[in-house]
Amino acid sequence: MSKITIAIDGYSSCGKSTLAKALASKLGYAYVDSGAMYRCVTLYALRKGVIKDHSFQESDIVRLLDEIHLTFQFNPNTKSSETFLNGENVEKEIRQMIVSENVSKVSAIHDVRVKMIAIQRKLGKNKGIVMDGRDIGTNVFPFAELKLFMTADTDIRTQRRFDELSSKGQHISFNDVKSNLIYRDHEDTHRKENPLTQAEDAIVLDNSELTREQQLEFVMKLITDLTLSVN
C-alpha cells in the first residue's frame, strides 16, 4: 500500500489528536500534533514573561522564535509521540489551561505560523504522516490525499476537555472550560493568518455520538477505499 498524507483539521477538543495517534499507530505512520508546536511557543513566551495577563507584543514573541527548538520523540511505554521544547519533555505542561488561554492569539502571529509551517512541511515531505491542527488540509498540506474536518457538539467537547483536565489534577469549572472553547473557536475561525476553515475536499467527521473505535473504523475504510482506487 502506497503511503499517503492524512490531514486532520477541526475545532478544539474534537478528538483530533486521539484519532490521529490511533491512525498513525494502525498504519505505522509518523504522527505530528501541530497544535503542540504552537503551544510550545506559547509556553516558552509565558516562561520568559513575555505574556502577561493574556496580553503581549507580537515583536516580543517573534524575537523568541530563534531560541525555540522543537522535536517529537516516540515513547515506547505510552506508545505515543511526545513533544520536546529545547530538549525538555513538555507534553504535560503545554496542555495546561494557562497555555490554552493564550495559544490562539500566539498562533495567529504571521512569523510564528511561517516558522511552524516550514517545520511541518519538512516533517511531511516523504508522506506516511498523520498531522492534525487547524490549517493542515487548507494550507500546510493542500494536496494531502485524505483530508478530514472534525467537529462535535460544544457541550460534548466541553465535557471531554473537562474530564481530561480533571484526570490530570487540574480543577477548573465546566463553565470556564466551555468559555475557553467558545473563545478559541472564535479566535481560530476569525484570525487573519490561515483561519480554521473546512477544505473543499475534506470529509466531515462529526463524532458527537461516535466512539473512538467507530471513528477509527470509519477512517480506515476511507483509507482502504482511497488506496485501492489509486493503486
CORVEN-V980010 format. One record per helix or strand of 3 or more residues. SS is the DSSP state (@ for helix, = for strand). FROM is the first residue (numbers start at 0). LEN is the number of residues. If there is no record, write none. Layout:
SS	FROM	LEN
SS	FROM	LEN
This chain:
=	4	6
@	15	12
=	29	4
@	33	14
@	57	10
=	69	6
=	79	6
@	92	3
@	96	11
@	109	14
=	128	5
@	135	5
=	145	6
@	153	14
@	173	17
=	202	4
@	211	19
